[in-house]
């Protein structure tokens, strides 16, 4: 941005897009190209989720072409469910009956000491960022960026605290969540699920290839169940890339014209071809129907929390305290809420090079 352009069409990591690029005037407002008739954002090729997520103060700073494919999903071991006589998750999911209470009921039945040695060796539930799944599925979030220049730490909201308490109860009270053993790798839950030791795993979709290559049991996917304050299912969406046009581009209109023409769909493209990728990695078409429902209903919800690295790093401690039961969610969050808000405020005051350095350190 010092004048030596790295490109006229740039793809940014979501953590660099907001707040760094948005708050510092690094990006063109794409509305200007819509007014000129270059972009028609009503055309099907434009991803409407991204246009919504990348709109701040009425200005559109980023875009994507095509569909919003899944990020966070719940894998379930279909073979284990069948062996244990557990309900079909597809039936519960598509009937709108897939709730926290139903997940607890199923997870309790699946959690067992199979060899009688006094230790649980089959778990009902596990996950990577499982606490976040509860928060987002209860119509809550970590940070509210509806005012992009005054982001708010909102884990102290009633919906968020209810979600965090339920997560803690699942782990500590009901004891049906497998927690990473001390010294285990960060992706231990994925390994345990692939080994057939876990009935349900919450993680990001991109792990599917590792699961497919190492798992003997059949599996499927649904979305995380609904909390009591939710009106529909939701999939936490984080760690993604966004296409932008830098504000330093000397001929932005020509760049926009080129981009609009370059992204025209192929005339003979099969609109159903995208499903083949998922069918190859899943054992049934019901899982693909889950993804299709996610896309058509816009059930993905963007999570900007990772864009604030200082608060993200702090969250590892208070989320661990909630999970291990050393503090109630109310106490853990109340102790950090003011500090977290101060860090959010300071993030918008930093110089651009400091923001980039901070966010880059999380890579």
Secondary structure, DSSP 8 states (H G I E B T S, - for coil): --S--S-SSEEEEHHHIIIIIHHTT-B--THHHHHTTS--TTSTTB-HHHHHHTEETTEE--B-BS----SEEEEEEHHHHHHHT---HHHHHHTT--BHHHHHHHHHHH-B-SSSSSS--BEEEEESSHHHHHHHTTT--SEE-SSTTS-EE-TTSHHHHHHHHHHHIIIIIS--B----TT--TTHHHHHHHTT-EEEEEEEGGGHHHHHHH--S-EEEE---B-TT-SS--EEE-S-EEEE-BTT-TTHHHHHHHHHHHT---TT--TTTHHHHHHHHSSSHHHHHHHHHHHHHT-EEE--GGG-HHHHHHHHHHHHHHHHTSS-HHHHHHHHHHHHHHHHHHHTTS-HHHHHHHHHTT-
